[in-house]
């Protein structure tokens, strides 16, 4: 038996009369010398409700952001809209984390704070990669041969991976523009062959970057 008040961190069973190092109610282990392995006080219903609500809100935001990233890239081929979503969602995500931390029990708080640097580092890495259009660069580089074949007319202009081709246009200067299906917020999205890594001057271009072999990924308003 232990002389101080101790409660199970999972089921809140009173461990004061427990002679073992495990909760007799749910089996969770604890160490009387480690205050993070048990609770000194039992949280109220309101505190537990607020903690769970903040926890679920944080998880929901992360799920929506992680789901929206591939959807934005798959449908638009452009990560700008997802970047705006991250900027708008960041204050709400931070508020949910702070609320969750304020209502957490000491063991929950200690465990959560160990995960926070990893989660924020991962989110920052994804934002940096998306901001540099790394997914579209890699995807375009993967299908360089298909783009060249379409430009030469060697293969039908139907699909480039899972992006459907809407049209292929060429001008007298030798430039080729392969337009993809329309995406929300853009007049068109596609690949442009200019034969040079330098972009063509066009005030309509919203995003334009080289993917190799004279090709550029372009989006227009």
N, C-alpha and C positions, 0 to 999 in steps of 0.2 A: 504494500500500500504506500501511497505517496502523500506527503503532507500538504502540498500546494494544489490549488485548483487546476485541473487539466481536463480538457475535453477533446474528443476525437475530431480531427480536422475534416473528416468526411461526414460522419453521422451525428456528431456532437454528443456522443455518449460520455457520461461522466466517468473519467478514468481514475478518480480519486481512490477508489477501492480496488483497482485492478492490480493484481500481483504479477501479471505477465507484461511483456513489452509489445503486446498487440491488443487492439480493441476487441473485447469479447463480443461486441455487437456486429461489426462489419469486417474485422480481421486486419485493419490497417495498422501497420507497425508504428511505433513511436519510441523516442528516446527521451527520458526525463531530463537529460543534460542538454538536449537540443530543443530550444524553444520554437524552432520552425517545424518541428514534427508534431506539434499539438497546439491547441488553442487555450488561452487563458480565460476567455469569455466566449459565450455563444452569441453569434450575430443575430440581430433581430430579423423578423420577416421582411421589413422594409429594406434593410441593408442588403439582404440576400437577393431580393427582387431587383433592386437598383444595380447590383453587381451583375446579375444575369442579363438584365436588359442592356447594359453597357457592353457586356461581352458579346452578346448576339449582334448588337449594332456594329461593333468593330468587325466581327466575322463577316457580316453581310456586306459591308463596304469593301472588304478585301476580296470577297467572292465576286462582287459586281465588277470591280476593277480588273481582276484577273480574267474574268469572262469577256469583258468588253475589249480587252487588248487584242486577242486573236480575231474577234468579230470585226473590229475597225480595220485591222490589217487585211483580213480576208475579203471584206466587201469593198474597201476603199483603196487598199494598198498604200495607205497613208496613215501615219500615227499622230498627226496633229490634233485631231479631235480627242483622241485618248489622252494626250498630254493635258488638254484643257480639263478633261474630266478629273484627272489626278489633282490638278491645281484647285479645282472646286471642292473635291472630296477631302483634301488634306486637312483643312481646319476641323471638319466634322470627325475625321478619323482620330486626330489628336485629342479632341474633346472627349470622344468615347474612351480612348485609352486612359486619359486622366480620371474620368469618372469611374472607370473600372478599377483603377489603382486605388482611388480613395475609399471605395467600399470593399476592397478585397481583404481577406484575412491575412495575417503575416506570412503564412506559408505560401498562399496564392500570390501575394505581392512579390515575394522573393523569387518564385519560379517565373512569374511574368516578366520581371525586370531583367532576368537573364536572357529572355527571348527577344526583348525589344531591340537591342542593337542588331541582332541578326535580321529581324524583319525589316527594319528601316534601311539597313545596308542592302538587302535584297530589293526593296522597292526603289531605292536610289539607283541601283545598277540597272534595273529595268527601265527607269525613266531616262537614264543616260543613253542606253542602247536605242530606245525608241526615238529619242530626240535626234540621234544621228542616223535614223532610218536604217539601222543595221538589218532588220528583217527583210525589208524591200531590197536592200543592196545584195544580200545573200541570195534571195530568191531570184532576182534578175540575173545575177552571175551564174546561177545554176542552169538557167535556160537561155544562155547566150547563143548556143548553137541553134536552138529552135527559133530564136529571133532572127538570126542570120538567114536561116532557111526560109522563113516567111518573107523576109526582105527580097530574097532572090527569086521567090515564087516556086521554090522547090517542094514545099509542102503546103497543104491547105491552111488558111488563116482561120482556125477554129478555136483552139484552146491553147493557152500557155500555162501549163500546169492546171490549176483549178480556176484560173482567171479566163473568162470567155472574151474572145476578141470581137469587138464591135465593127471595126473597119481598119483598112490599111490604106494610107495615103502617101504619095511620093510627089516631090516637086522637081523642077528643072535643075535645082542645085544639088540634086542627089540625096537630099534628106528624105528619110522615111519615118512616118509616124504611125505606130500601131496603137489604135485606141482600144481601150478595154471598156467593158460595160459601165454605164454611168453609175456614179456613187453619190450619195446624198451630200450636198454642199459643193459639188464640183460639176463643172460643165463636162469635163472628161478627165480620165486618168489613163496613162499609157506609157509606152516606151518609144523613144525618139532616137533614130540613128543619125548622127551628124558627122560621123567620120573623124571626130576630134573630141578630146576630153573637154574642150571649151563649150559652154552652153550657148545656144542660139539666143540672141536678145529678143525677148518677147514679154511685153508688159503683162500679159495674161497669166504667165506662169506663176503658180503659187508655190510649187516645190519642184526643184530640178537638181538632180545630182547624178554624177557619173557612176555607172555600174561596170564599165569595162568594154573594151573592143569597140569604142566609138558610140556605145549606147548610153542613153541617159533615161532615168525614170522621171517622168514629168506629170504634174497635175496642174489643172487650170481652173480658175474661178468661173 
